[in-house]
């Protein structure tokens, strides 16, 4: 009798295990934007809605994933979870290329301030002399900055990542910080809309070279849901639910890269 009970117990556990795996996601995805606003926890409710929308349309494939806004957390997730897909900022991609040896760009994001598959950053300050250094909310190395954004910068220019760019801009405007700043397209648009006297004193020195917007990358050589996810995201701005989710992600849509 005990042998029969044990057999039934093993069979039940096998069925339960199969059921769990049948409903679990078969692939991980990362949203990686170092320097962007919001924490992993704060972003998760929006991503849960995104994955619910997408998974209905790519079945039987199924995705789950997380958002990260620091270099360290993104690298840790990629190394531990081995995501199949990633929407990754251009700076994170270029500055961590060793993580993406087999990556393939599937789609380009269209941001609210780009209108297409490229975007430009703005160099701002109180004058044209940036010899005291450059700050930015995205963690740019000077090599990345000179090779991709502002090639005219002197070789001895320094860069520094800051968490509160608006606070730092005010310090520059008030003369308590003698540096320039690189603003993302969103930050530049925000500064232009600000009516505060200190904000009006900040000068737009130059625009960067055009660089790619964040790309949807296939991080593995193959995945069964590739075509379905491409078709789903390209069509996402065509229905009201999709547009609402895109708005929460601060995107207008996706296009071929």
PEWO-V273822 format. One record per backbone hydrogen bond with DSSP energy under -1.0 kcal/mol. NH is the residue of the N-H (numbers start at 1). CO is the residue of the C=O. Records with the same first field share a line. If there is no record, write none. Layout:
NH->CO / CO
This chain:
5->1
6->2
7->3
8->4
9->5
10->6
11->7
12->8
13->9
14->10
15->11
16->12
17->13
18->14
19->15
20->16
21->17
22->18
23->19
26->62
27->62
29->64
30->85
31->66
32->87
33->68
35->69
36->33
43->39
44->40
47->43
48->44
49->45
50->46
51->47
52->48
53->49
54->50
55->51
56->52
57->54
58->54
61->58
64->27
66->29
68->31
74->70
75->71
76->72
77->73
78->74
79->75
80->76
81->77
82->78
84->28
85->28
86->217
87->30
88->215
89->32
93->89
94->90
95->91
99->96
100->97
103->100
104->218
106->216
107->216
108->255
109->214
110->253
115->111
119->211
122->183
123->206
124->181
125->203
133->130
134->158
135->180
136->160
140->138
145->141
146->142
147->143
148->144
149->145
150->145
153->150
157->154
160->134
162->136
168->164
169->165
170->166
171->167
172->168
173->169
174->170
175->172
176->171
177->171
180->133
181->124
182->135
183->122
188->184
189->185
190->186
191->187
192->188
193->189
200->196
202->199
203->125
205->123
206->123
208->121
209->149
211->119
213->117
215->88
216->107
217->86
218->104
219->84
226->223
229->225
230->226
231->227
232->228
233->229
234->230
235->231
238->235
243->239
244->240
245->241
246->242
247->243
248->244
249->245
250->247
251->246
252->110
253->110
255->108
